[in-house]
Amino acid sequence: MKEKLQNLLEVRKIIALMVTLLFVVLSLMGAIGPEKAFEVVLMVIAFYFGKSTALDKPQ
């Protein structure tokens, strides 16, 4: 069970990094505005850290 949870956390890390890099690249290419990229990256990072903090707390 613990191994499955650790694997899930690893997948979330990879997804968070990929989404962040995608929006940074799109912003640099001019496909989207920097404001929109900042908003999306901020949401992804906030969700990731909020979720990982909630999982770290003992029940």
Backbone as CSV, one residue per row, in Angstrom:
resi,resn,N_x,N_y,N_z,CA_x,CA_y,CA_z,C_x,C_y,C_z
1,MET,0.822,-1.188,0.000,0.000,0.000,0.000,0.872,1.260,0.000
2,LYS,1.890,1.251,0.850,2.760,2.408,0.952,3.531,2.638,-0.351
3,GLU,3.914,1.553,-1.015,4.635,1.666,-2.282,3.751,2.278,-3.367
4,LYS,2.480,1.905,-3.386,1.548,2.469,-4.359,1.382,3.963,-4.140
5,LEU,1.320,4.366,-2.886,1.197,5.795,-2.567,2.444,6.555,-2.999
6,GLN,3.602,5.966,-2.792,4.842,6.613,-3.217,4.909,6.738,-4.729
7,ASN,4.453,5.735,-5.449,4.430,5.806,-6.907,3.485,6.897,-7.383
8,LEU,2.355,7.041,-6.726,1.404,8.083,-7.084,2.025,9.460,-6.879
9,LEU,2.749,9.615,-5.800,3.411,10.895,-5.540,4.446,11.198,-6.618
10,GLU,5.136,10.189,-7.073,6.121,10.397,-8.125,5.450,10.829,-9.423
11,VAL,4.330,10.231,-9.744,3.603,10.598,-10.955,3.123,12.042,-10.854
12,ARG,2.632,12.428,-9.685,2.177,13.817,-9.498,3.322,14.788,-9.678
13,LYS,4.504,14.441,-9.198,5.663,15.315,-9.368,5.978,15.506,-10.839
14,ILE,5.963,14.423,-11.575,6.270,14.483,-13.002,5.231,15.318,-13.740
15,ILE,3.968,15.115,-13.434,2.906,15.875,-14.091,3.019,17.353,-13.763
16,ALA,3.279,17.687,-12.508,3.415,19.089,-12.114,4.572,19.752,-12.862
17,LEU,5.685,19.065,-12.973,6.828,19.625,-13.693,6.537,19.779,-15.178
18,MET,5.866,18.801,-15.766,5.560,18.869,-17.195,4.605,20.019,-17.503
19,VAL,3.580,20.182,-16.693,2.626,21.277,-16.921,3.319,22.625,-16.746
20,THR,4.159,22.741,-15.734,4.884,23.986,-15.512,5.786,24.307,-16.693
21,LEU,6.547,23.328,-17.151,7.433,23.550,-18.297,6.658,23.880,-19.565
22,LEU,5.532,23.219,-19.769,4.710,23.481,-20.942,4.257,24.935,-20.985
23,PHE,3.744,25.446,-19.892,3.247,26.813,-19.887,4.369,27.839,-19.939
24,VAL,5.526,27.510,-19.390,6.677,28.412,-19.514,7.118,28.486,-20.977
25,VAL,7.188,27.345,-21.642,7.584,27.324,-23.054,6.557,28.059,-23.913
26,LEU,5.281,27.813,-23.681,4.238,28.512,-24.435,4.304,30.017,-24.228
27,SER,4.617,30.421,-23.024,4.746,31.845,-22.740,5.947,32.444,-23.460
28,LEU,7.058,31.731,-23.455,8.258,32.225,-24.131,8.075,32.285,-25.649
29,MET,7.285,31.360,-26.186,7.022,31.345,-27.628,6.002,32.411,-28.026
30,GLY,5.309,32.966,-27.071,4.317,33.990,-27.364,2.938,33.434,-27.653
31,ALA,2.739,32.147,-27.462,1.438,31.536,-27.727,0.402,31.965,-26.696
32,ILE,0.843,32.200,-25.467,-0.036,32.702,-24.412,0.686,33.834,-23.701
33,GLY,-0.073,34.647,-23.026,0.527,35.758,-22.289,1.214,35.284,-21.023
34,PRO,2.209,36.027,-20.586,2.916,35.640,-19.353,2.001,35.613,-18.133
35,GLU,0.967,36.461,-18.139,0.050,36.489,-16.990,-0.700,35.167,-16.866
36,LYS,-1.169,34.648,-18.005,-1.896,33.373,-17.992,-0.976,32.224,-17.590
37,ALA,0.238,32.229,-18.095,1.197,31.184,-17.734,1.478,31.222,-16.238
38,PHE,1.632,32.404,-15.698,1.893,32.557,-14.266,0.727,32.014,-13.448
39,GLU,-0.495,32.331,-13.870,-1.673,31.861,-13.141,-1.759,30.337,-13.133
40,VAL,-1.550,29.736,-14.277,-1.660,28.276,-14.376,-0.551,27.599,-13.573
41,VAL,0.667,28.076,-13.717,1.786,27.483,-12.978,1.574,27.649,-11.481
42,LEU,1.086,28.789,-11.055,0.816,29.024,-9.637,-0.248,28.060,-9.118
43,MET,-1.293,27.824,-9.908,-2.337,26.877,-9.497,-1.794,25.462,-9.382
44,VAL,-0.988,25.051,-10.344,-0.433,23.688,-10.327,0.465,23.504,-9.114
45,ILE,1.335,24.469,-8.868,2.251,24.365,-7.731,1.493,24.408,-6.407
46,ALA,0.505,25.285,-6.301,-0.285,25.367,-5.069,-1.030,24.061,-4.815
47,PHE,-1.614,23.492,-5.855,-2.323,22.221,-5.695,-1.352,21.117,-5.292
48,TYR,-0.212,21.063,-5.954,0.759,20.011,-5.657,1.237,20.090,-4.209
49,PHE,1.657,21.288,-3.773,2.158,21.419,-2.410,1.052,21.274,-1.375
50,GLY,-0.143,21.741,-1.695,-1.257,21.565,-0.770,-1.611,20.104,-0.581
51,LYS,-1.612,19.374,-1.666,-1.937,17.953,-1.607,-0.832,17.174,-0.892
52,SER,0.418,17.471,-1.173,1.505,16.729,-0.536,1.593,17.061,0.955
53,THR,1.264,18.292,1.330,1.253,18.662,2.753,0.143,17.934,3.482
54,ALA,-1.014,17.825,2.849,-2.134,17.114,3.465,-1.825,15.634,3.642
55,LEU,-1.084,15.059,2.697,-0.747,13.650,2.806,0.331,13.383,3.842
56,ASP,1.155,14.383,4.146,2.248,14.208,5.105,1.772,14.243,6.555
57,LYS,0.622,14.847,6.816,0.136,14.986,8.195,-0.330,13.628,8.717
58,PRO,0.063,13.297,9.955,-0.422,12.040,10.540,-1.906,12.136,10.852
59,GLN,-2.577,11.009,10.745,-4.036,11.014,10.986,-4.375,10.533,12.364
